[in-house]
Amino acid sequence: MASYLKQTPNAEGFFGEYGGAQLPPPLEPHFKEIREAYETISKSAEFIRDLRYIRKHFQGRPTPVSHLKNLSAQAGGAQIYAKREDLNHTGAHKLNHCMAEALLAKHMGKTKLMAETGAGQHGVALATAAAYFGMDCEIHMGEIDIEKEAPNVTRMKLLGADVVPVGFGGRSLKEAVDSAFQSYVPQADTALFAIGSVVGPHPFPMMVRDFQHIVGIEAREQFMDMTGQLPDMVAACVGGGSNAMGLFAGFIDDDVDLWGVEPMGTSSKLGEHAATITFGEDGDIHGFRTMVLTDENGEPAPVHTVASGLDYPGVGPEHAHLYRTGKANYTACDDKEALKAFYDLSRHEGIIPALESAHAVAFAMREAPKNPGKSILINLSGRGDKDIDYVTETFGFGEDL
């Protein structure tokens, strides 16, 4: 029987009812070109060899799995482990697909990389890839996120990227995607729009998942080597959902419970969270079918979370499919839980996590007491250097949590 990954998505890019490509006519030939180039290059021994070289000698892969012994003892119950994508070059999982997308762009004869970014990690990773391959780079980022994630803005500029502030609407990730798409249309002949998650029109949800699959492949082998068995639960934060799909892909055919952790923000009231699967409905956003948080007019709703990289009113179509088919479970952690996890991991393990990743840490700490004798593997998708100024200036050093 063919594995799940080989069967999904179908030729039109649908994961069950979700996905596809709803494109304005001018963009259809460009996305067809990307799809055909990927189908060719992904089977190429030369591409695979080049990507393996980059991952080992530039990114520093494989990243380790760490047993969080102190946190496990504090939580009680299950043992907690972390796949350390914070130790990937640039400090997050994003470089896994950015280097591959840049390699694809080079193969296609493109000279420029373009993208949106929320927390700035995708922007930093793409700017890094552009510098490595000698390409131009244009990054669109909401003004709110520029203020919150100042260290990453500085890094992007140091790496040579043109950072475009986005000041309309909610001034965050959704608007950054809108702005980047508008800018991309007239440049599509020479530029590749390197979408930063498992979202967007086909082939990007499939392509980014495939490039992130390395996380799950490594984690499965490392966990087996460490413990002699598979984890009982695997968890990762979900905004668009690339880090989660990367980890899930390594375990999707196993008897392992998969958990996506969404941002509950400050409350369950619309506009005060970004928990799309928890509260959303089927709809369309940014050229694909998925689950979306919508307002009373049926438009994508404003969202909130302390973690800029999760600040999106949609979700990757594959996550919507995994939820509807019951292959994965989804829950949510609020800002307060994520902040407590941020401080706890820092104090008890010597690891400062990204606020996005802190949602997965919070989930593990919440679930561990309920699951004695079991193991929970989380994806520590990024490090918290980008967040420390914002967190300490806004919330102090955790005294009140």
VMD Tcl script that draws the C-alpha trace (Angstrom):
set ca {
  {0.00 0.00 0.00}
  {1.33 3.45 -0.95}
  {2.26 5.70 1.95}
  {0.17 8.73 2.82}
  {2.85 11.12 1.52}
  {2.99 9.42 -1.87}
  {-0.80 9.62 -2.29}
  {-1.35 13.15 -1.00}
  {-2.02 15.65 -2.49}
  {-3.59 14.64 -5.80}
  {-2.41 15.95 -9.18}
  {-4.43 19.18 -8.78}
  {-2.91 19.85 -5.38}
  {-5.91 18.86 -3.27}
  {-5.63 17.27 0.16}
  {-9.13 15.83 0.21}
  {-11.39 18.89 -0.12}
  {-8.64 21.42 0.58}
  {-5.87 23.04 -1.43}
  {-5.81 23.58 -5.19}
  {-4.77 26.76 -6.98}
  {-7.12 29.71 -7.51}
  {-4.98 32.09 -9.50}
  {-5.53 35.24 -11.55}
  {-4.91 34.35 -15.22}
  {-1.59 36.28 -15.41}
  {-0.11 34.07 -12.68}
  {-1.31 30.70 -13.98}
  {1.65 30.10 -16.36}
  {4.15 31.08 -13.65}
  {2.76 28.64 -11.09}
  {2.60 25.96 -13.81}
  {6.29 26.62 -14.47}
  {7.09 26.29 -10.75}
  {5.09 23.07 -10.46}
  {6.73 21.47 -13.51}
  {10.20 22.57 -12.42}
  {9.66 21.08 -8.96}
  {8.32 17.80 -10.37}
  {11.48 17.53 -12.48}
  {14.05 18.71 -9.96}
  {12.70 16.76 -6.97}
  {13.59 13.52 -8.77}
  {17.03 14.82 -9.80}
  {20.07 13.20 -8.17}
  {22.00 16.45 -8.71}
  {19.39 18.56 -6.85}
  {19.19 16.05 -3.99}
  {22.98 15.92 -3.74}
  {23.27 19.73 -3.70}
  {20.53 20.05 -1.08}
  {22.13 17.41 1.14}
  {25.46 19.23 0.92}
  {23.81 22.53 1.92}
  {21.96 20.93 4.82}
  {25.09 19.32 6.23}
  {27.78 21.89 5.52}
  {25.85 25.17 5.66}
  {22.75 24.64 7.80}
  {24.42 22.32 10.31}
  {21.96 19.44 10.00}
  {21.05 17.11 11.52}
  {19.76 19.10 14.48}
  {19.56 17.03 17.69}
  {16.68 15.77 19.78}
  {17.03 16.81 23.45}
  {15.42 15.13 26.45}
  {13.99 18.00 28.52}
  {14.63 16.26 31.85}
  {14.16 19.26 34.13}
  {10.94 20.36 32.44}
  {9.67 16.77 32.51}
  {10.33 16.58 36.24}
  {8.61 19.91 36.81}
  {5.52 18.92 34.77}
  {5.34 15.35 36.10}
  {3.94 12.42 34.14}
  {5.17 12.06 30.56}
  {8.78 12.57 29.47}
  {9.20 15.59 27.18}
  {11.62 15.69 24.26}
  {12.35 18.47 21.75}
  {13.52 18.40 18.14}
  {15.98 21.29 18.18}
  {15.23 23.31 15.05}
  {16.37 26.34 17.07}
  {19.89 25.02 16.36}
  {19.38 25.07 12.58}
  {21.34 27.94 10.97}
  {19.42 31.26 11.29}
  {17.67 29.87 14.39}
  {14.52 28.21 13.03}
  {13.15 25.54 10.69}
  {12.47 28.06 7.90}
  {15.88 27.63 6.24}
  {14.96 24.02 5.40}
  {12.57 25.12 2.66}
  {14.20 28.48 1.84}
  {17.50 26.94 0.70}
  {15.55 24.40 -1.35}
  {13.28 27.07 -2.88}
  {16.34 29.16 -3.76}
  {17.98 26.12 -5.36}
  {14.78 25.61 -7.37}
  {14.75 29.29 -8.39}
  {18.37 29.01 -9.55}
  {17.44 25.95 -11.61}
  {14.60 27.97 -13.20}
  {16.94 30.85 -14.10}
  {15.35 33.32 -11.65}
  {17.45 36.16 -10.25}
  {15.30 37.30 -7.34}
  {13.52 35.79 -4.32}
  {10.38 37.38 -2.84}
  {8.33 36.56 0.24}
  {6.11 37.64 3.10}
  {7.14 37.22 6.73}
  {5.43 37.45 10.12}
  {7.92 36.78 12.90}
  {10.73 37.53 10.47}
  {12.27 34.04 10.55}
  {11.15 33.21 7.01}
  {12.43 36.60 5.87}
  {15.81 36.04 7.52}
  {16.03 32.52 6.07}
  {15.16 33.67 2.56}
  {17.58 36.61 2.77}
  {20.22 34.10 3.87}
  {19.44 31.84 0.90}
  {19.53 34.82 -1.48}
  {22.96 35.84 -0.16}
  {24.23 32.26 -0.48}
  {23.10 31.98 -4.11}
  {23.90 35.58 -5.11}
  {20.28 36.62 -5.73}
  {18.23 39.74 -4.97}
  {15.68 39.53 -2.16}
  {12.46 41.44 -1.36}
  {10.61 40.80 1.92}
  {7.16 42.21 2.83}
  {6.42 42.57 6.54}
  {3.57 44.17 8.50}
  {4.42 47.31 10.45}
  {3.23 45.75 13.73}
  {5.58 42.81 13.21}
  {8.45 45.12 12.24}
  {8.09 46.80 15.65}
  {7.82 43.49 17.56}
  {10.58 41.67 15.71}
  {13.21 44.42 15.31}
  {16.23 42.06 15.60}
  {15.05 40.05 12.60}
  {14.46 43.20 10.54}
  {18.07 44.20 11.25}
  {19.28 40.73 10.24}
  {17.35 40.84 6.95}
  {18.84 44.21 6.06}
  {22.35 43.09 7.00}
  {21.88 40.10 4.69}
  {21.05 42.48 1.83}
  {17.26 42.15 1.65}
  {14.91 44.99 0.73}
  {12.36 45.02 3.60}
  {9.01 46.50 2.50}
  {6.84 47.76 5.42}
  {3.11 46.97 5.03}
  {0.88 49.61 6.58}
  {-2.67 48.75 5.46}
  {-5.36 46.68 7.20}
  {-4.18 44.82 10.29}
  {-0.54 45.55 9.35}
  {0.49 41.95 10.08}
  {1.04 38.63 8.29}
  {-2.12 38.45 6.15}
  {-1.48 41.93 4.77}
  {2.19 41.08 4.17}
  {1.04 38.16 1.97}
  {-1.37 40.45 0.08}
  {1.37 43.04 -0.46}
  {3.95 40.47 -1.59}
  {1.54 38.94 -4.12}
  {0.78 42.40 -5.58}
  {4.47 43.13 -5.96}
  {5.21 39.69 -7.41}
  {2.78 39.85 -10.36}
  {4.85 42.28 -12.50}
  {8.12 40.57 -11.52}
  {7.09 36.94 -12.03}
  {9.30 36.42 -15.10}
  {12.48 37.00 -13.12}
  {11.47 36.34 -9.49}
  {10.28 33.37 -7.44}
  {7.68 34.03 -4.75}
  {9.04 31.70 -2.06}
  {5.93 31.19 0.08}
  {6.92 30.80 3.72}
  {4.66 28.00 4.93}
  {2.50 25.08 3.77}
  {-0.01 27.62 2.41}
  {-0.77 29.30 -0.90}
  {-1.68 27.84 -4.28}
  {-0.41 24.42 -5.40}
  {2.44 23.35 -5.48}
  {3.59 25.29 -2.39}
  {1.75 23.35 0.38}
  {3.18 20.10 -1.01}
  {6.60 21.53 -1.85}
  {7.20 23.19 1.53}
  {6.02 20.03 3.34}
  {8.44 17.95 1.29}
  {11.34 20.30 2.05}
  {10.44 20.31 5.78}
  {10.06 16.52 5.88}
  {13.75 16.31 6.84}
  {12.70 17.42 10.37}
  {10.43 14.40 10.80}
  {12.85 11.97 9.15}
  {15.66 12.99 11.50}
  {13.45 13.16 14.60}
  {12.00 9.68 14.07}
  {15.42 8.09 13.63}
  {16.93 10.03 16.57}
  {14.07 9.25 18.93}
  {14.23 5.56 18.09}
  {18.00 5.62 18.66}
  {17.57 7.38 22.04}
  {14.67 5.36 23.44}
  {14.23 2.24 21.31}
  {10.64 3.15 20.50}
  {8.48 5.80 18.89}
  {7.06 8.72 20.88}
  {3.46 8.42 22.04}
  {2.65 11.99 21.03}
  {4.22 14.43 18.56}
  {3.31 18.11 18.78}
  {4.13 21.40 17.07}
  {2.69 24.90 16.89}
  {0.45 25.71 13.92}
  {-0.06 29.06 12.24}
  {0.33 28.25 8.55}
  {1.84 25.02 9.79}
  {5.16 24.29 8.03}
  {7.11 23.21 11.11}
  {4.23 20.96 12.17}
  {3.90 19.34 8.74}
  {7.65 18.77 8.64}
  {7.54 16.89 11.95}
  {4.20 15.16 11.28}
  {5.45 13.83 7.92}
  {8.02 11.68 9.71}
  {5.34 9.91 11.77}
  {2.20 10.10 9.64}
  {2.11 6.38 8.82}
  {2.92 5.37 12.43}
  {0.70 4.70 15.44}
  {1.62 8.06 16.99}
  {-0.79 10.80 18.11}
  {-0.16 14.00 16.11}
  {-1.05 17.31 17.78}
  {-1.14 20.78 16.24}
  {-1.16 23.63 18.76}
  {-2.90 26.82 17.66}
  {-2.68 30.29 19.28}
  {-5.67 31.12 21.49}
  {-4.36 34.66 22.02}
  {-6.16 36.48 24.83}
  {-9.64 34.94 24.48}
  {-11.95 32.89 22.26}
  {-13.58 36.10 20.96}
  {-13.11 36.72 17.23}
  {-10.19 39.07 16.70}
  {-8.47 38.06 19.94}
  {-6.98 34.73 18.79}
  {-5.66 33.01 15.64}
  {-7.00 29.48 16.27}
  {-8.23 28.74 12.74}
  {-9.00 25.03 13.03}
  {-10.53 25.47 16.49}
  {-12.98 28.19 15.40}
  {-12.77 28.51 11.61}
  {-14.94 27.36 8.72}
  {-14.22 26.16 5.19}
  {-13.30 29.01 2.88}
  {-10.78 30.47 0.45}
  {-7.75 32.64 1.17}
  {-4.66 33.60 -0.84}
  {-5.46 31.30 -3.74}
  {-6.34 28.03 -1.99}
  {-9.20 26.25 -0.20}
  {-8.80 25.65 3.53}
  {-10.29 26.58 6.90}
  {-10.48 30.31 7.56}
  {-11.45 32.65 10.40}
  {-14.02 35.03 8.90}
  {-15.85 38.15 10.04}
  {-19.59 38.93 9.67}
  {-19.03 39.83 6.00}
  {-17.32 36.54 5.19}
  {-13.91 38.24 4.88}
  {-10.77 36.97 6.64}
  {-11.06 38.17 10.24}
  {-8.52 40.15 12.24}
  {-6.44 37.88 14.46}
  {-4.22 38.22 17.52}
  {-1.45 36.21 19.15}
  {1.66 37.10 21.10}
  {3.60 35.13 18.44}
  {3.87 37.03 15.16}
  {4.65 33.89 13.14}
  {1.25 32.37 14.04}
  {-0.72 35.54 13.24}
  {-2.71 34.22 10.24}
  {-6.50 33.78 9.74}
  {-6.04 30.64 7.62}
  {-4.12 27.38 7.93}
  {-2.28 25.05 5.56}
  {-4.78 22.97 3.55}
  {-3.12 19.73 4.62}
  {-3.76 20.58 8.27}
  {-7.45 21.17 7.47}
  {-7.47 17.76 5.76}
  {-5.71 15.99 8.65}
  {-8.21 17.53 11.06}
  {-11.28 16.59 9.02}
  {-10.07 13.01 8.50}
  {-9.00 12.58 12.12}
  {-5.37 11.80 11.24}
  {-4.22 14.65 13.51}
  {-5.61 16.43 16.56}
  {-5.68 20.18 17.10}
  {-5.90 22.21 20.29}
  {-4.91 25.72 21.39}
  {-2.77 27.46 24.02}
  {-3.29 31.09 24.98}
  {-0.75 33.90 25.29}
  {-0.38 33.45 29.04}
  {0.37 29.71 28.73}
  {2.88 30.37 25.94}
  {4.64 33.09 27.94}
  {4.87 30.85 31.01}
  {6.36 28.09 28.83}
  {8.81 30.65 27.34}
  {10.10 31.53 30.81}
  {10.02 27.93 32.11}
  {12.07 26.49 29.24}
  {14.55 29.34 29.57}
  {14.96 28.93 33.35}
  {14.84 25.14 33.65}
  {16.56 23.95 30.47}
  {18.79 26.85 29.37}
  {16.89 27.12 26.06}
  {15.13 30.39 25.13}
  {12.38 29.39 22.67}
  {10.63 31.43 20.02}
  {7.18 32.53 21.18}
  {5.72 30.39 18.38}
  {7.52 27.27 19.66}
  {6.53 28.14 23.24}
  {2.96 27.15 22.31}
  {4.17 23.57 21.74}
  {6.14 23.67 24.99}
  {2.99 24.84 26.81}
  {1.02 21.96 25.28}
  {3.60 19.42 26.46}
  {3.57 20.82 30.00}
  {-0.22 20.74 30.03}
  {-0.47 17.17 28.72}
  {2.45 15.57 30.56}
  {0.67 15.21 33.94}
  {-2.25 13.45 32.21}
  {0.03 10.91 30.50}
  {2.33 9.22 33.05}
  {4.73 6.72 31.52}
  {4.36 8.18 28.04}
  {6.59 10.36 25.87}
  {5.89 13.65 24.10}
  {8.13 14.92 21.28}
  {7.67 18.58 20.39}
  {9.18 20.58 17.58}
  {11.17 23.44 19.06}
  {10.81 25.26 15.76}
  {12.85 28.35 16.59}
  {14.94 30.20 19.13}
  {13.77 33.24 21.05}
  {16.51 35.79 20.31}
  {14.05 37.68 18.13}
  {11.51 37.87 20.99}
  {13.57 38.73 24.07}
  {13.37 42.53 23.75}
  {9.62 42.49 23.12}
  {8.93 39.96 25.90}
  {11.03 41.62 28.60}
  {9.89 45.16 27.74}
  {6.21 44.11 27.68}
  {6.03 41.37 30.31}
  {9.22 41.70 32.36}
  {11.05 38.56 33.45}
  {8.07 36.39 34.27}
  {7.63 37.41 37.90}
  {3.85 37.66 37.55}
  {3.27 34.36 35.76}
}
mol new
graphics top color blue
foreach p $ca { graphics top sphere $p radius 0.5 }
foreach p [lrange $ca 0 end-1] q [lrange $ca 1 end] { graphics top cylinder $p $q radius 0.2 }
display resetview
